[in-house]
Amino acid sequence: MVEATAFRSWLVNQGGVPETLTWIECCSLSTAENARCSARILAEQHVRRVGLVTCDWHLPRALRAFRRAGLEAVPVPAPSPRTVFLRRWARALRERAAGPLDTWRTWGWEVP
C-alpha cells in the first residue's frame, strides 16, 4: 500500500476526517517534489491552507518546502519514538544536507 493511501485511510477511519477533504499525491520522490505536486493538486481544488503532518524531526524542512510551493502549511508534528543518539544525529545530518538539495529541486535544477 502506498504511504499516502495508508495515511488517508487512517485519517478517514480513525481521525474522523471526511474523505472529501483529503487528496493523495503519490508521484513524488522528495520532500520538495511532494510540496510542488501537492500544490498543483490543491490549486485545482482552490485549497491553499493545509495541515502538514510528518515526523517531528522532518517538520522544519517540510514546512519550508510547502511554504516555498505557495501553500499555507500548518505544522502537525507526529512524535517520533525515542531512539539512540547516533540515529538522532544521523537524522539531523540528513535533514541539514537535504535542505540545500530541496532548494535546487525547487528551481527545477538537477542535483550535481
N, C-alpha and C positions, 0 to 999 in steps of 0.2 A: 504494500500500500504506500502510495506517495505521502510524504510527510504532511503536505498541505491538506490532503484529504483526511488524514487522521486527525489533524488539529480541528478541521471544520466539524468532523463527526463529534469530537469531544465538546466543542463549543455549543453545538446544537443539542446534543443528547444530555450532557452533564451541566453545561453552563447556562442553558436556557436562552441562548441567542437564537433568534429566528433565522432559519436558513436563508431567507431572502436578504438578510443583512450581512451575508458572507460571500466572498468571492475567492476563487482559487487561482493562484499563479504557480505553475509548476514547470516553467521552462528555464528558469534562471540557474546559473551555476555559481553565483557570487552574491554577496550582500548588495553591492551596487547595482548589479543586474536585476536582482529581485525588486529593489526600490523603483527602478525605471519601468520594469514590466508592470508592477503593481500600479504605478501612477497612471500608465496608459489604460489599464483595465478600469480603474476607478474614475478616470476622466470621462469615460463613456457613460458612467452612471451619475456624473456630476457630484462625485464624492471627493472632498479634499481633506477632511479630518478623519483620522484613523487611530485606533488603538494598536500600538506596535508591541506585540508580545514576543519576547525572546529571553534567553537566559541572561541573568543579571550582569555577567561579565562581558557579554557581547552587546548589550544595550546601547552604550555610548556611541559606538561606531555605527550601529544600525540606525540610530536616530539621525546622525549626521547624513547618512546616505539617503534616508527617506525625506528628510527636510531639503536636501540638495535636489531631490527629484520633484520638489514642489508640493509635497504633502505636509499637512499639519499633523505631525505624528505625536501622539500622546504616549509616553512610556508606560508599559505594563510589564515590569520585570518578573520573570519566573525564577524563583530562588534556585540556585544550583546546590546540589548536595555537597556537603563538606568533603574535601579531598586533601591529599598530601600537598605540602609546599611546592614540590617540584612540578606537579601538574598545574597548580595555580600560576606558577612562574611561567611555564610554557604557554599557557593561555594568554597571559598578559603580553608576552613577547610576540605571539602570533597576532594579537589584536593591533599592537603597535606597528608591526610590519605590514599588515594588511591595509591599514589606513591610507597610506600613500598610493597603494595599488588601486584602491577604490576610487581615488581622485583621478588617476589615469583613465580608469574604465569609464568614469562619469563623462569624460570628454570624448569617449569613443576611441581612445588610443589603445593599441595593443601594448601589453606589458613586455618590456625588452627581455 
